[in-house]
Amino acid sequence: MGKLALGLTLIVIVITVFFIALMTILGIVEEKDLKQLKKVIAQPNQRRTRNVDKNKLPFQ
């Protein structure tokens, strides 16, 4: 029973550490990349909405 308990605790610790590492890596990636992506995506979206508005006005 002692060996099983030690094995289970080790597995749980490894899994928790793995998930924490994943979350931190994903968090770092999301913070840096999403900020850049939002800036890049925001500019074309603004242009698209302006173009759409200009196109809609004559039809209305």
C-alpha positions as CSV (number, residue, x, y, z in Angstrom):
1,M,0.0,0.0,0.0
2,G,2.9,2.4,0.8
3,K,4.4,1.9,-2.7
4,L,1.0,2.4,-4.4
5,A,0.4,5.6,-2.4
6,L,3.8,7.0,-3.2
7,G,3.3,6.1,-6.9
8,L,-0.1,7.8,-7.0
9,T,1.2,10.9,-5.3
10,L,4.1,11.1,-7.7
11,I,1.8,10.7,-10.7
12,V,-0.5,13.4,-9.3
13,I,2.4,15.8,-8.7
14,V,3.8,15.2,-12.2
15,I,0.4,15.8,-13.8
16,T,-0.2,19.0,-11.8
17,V,3.3,20.3,-12.7
18,F,2.7,19.4,-16.3
19,F,-0.7,21.3,-16.4
20,I,0.8,24.3,-14.6
21,A,3.6,24.4,-17.1
22,L,1.1,24.1,-20.0
23,M,-1.0,26.9,-18.6
24,T,2.0,29.2,-18.1
25,I,3.3,28.5,-21.6
26,L,-0.2,29.0,-23.1
27,G,-0.7,32.1,-20.9
28,I,2.6,33.7,-22.0
29,V,1.9,32.8,-25.7
30,E,-1.6,34.1,-25.5
31,E,-0.6,37.4,-23.8
32,K,2.1,38.3,-26.3
33,D,0.6,36.8,-29.5
34,L,-3.0,37.9,-28.9
35,K,-2.0,41.5,-28.3
36,Q,-0.1,41.5,-31.6
37,L,-3.0,39.6,-33.3
38,K,-5.6,42.0,-31.9
39,K,-3.5,45.0,-33.3
40,V,-3.1,43.3,-36.7
41,I,-6.8,42.1,-36.8
42,A,-8.2,45.5,-35.6
43,Q,-6.7,47.5,-38.4
44,P,-8.1,45.4,-41.3
45,N,-11.4,45.1,-39.5
46,Q,-11.7,48.9,-39.2
47,R,-10.8,49.2,-42.9
48,R,-13.4,46.5,-43.8
49,T,-16.1,48.1,-41.7
50,R,-15.4,51.6,-43.2
51,N,-15.4,50.0,-46.7
52,V,-18.7,48.2,-46.0
53,D,-20.3,51.4,-44.6
54,K,-19.2,53.3,-47.8
55,N,-20.6,50.5,-49.9
56,K,-23.9,50.3,-48.0
57,L,-24.6,54.0,-48.1
58,P,-25.2,54.3,-51.9
59,F,-27.4,51.3,-52.0
60,Q,-29.6,52.6,-49.2
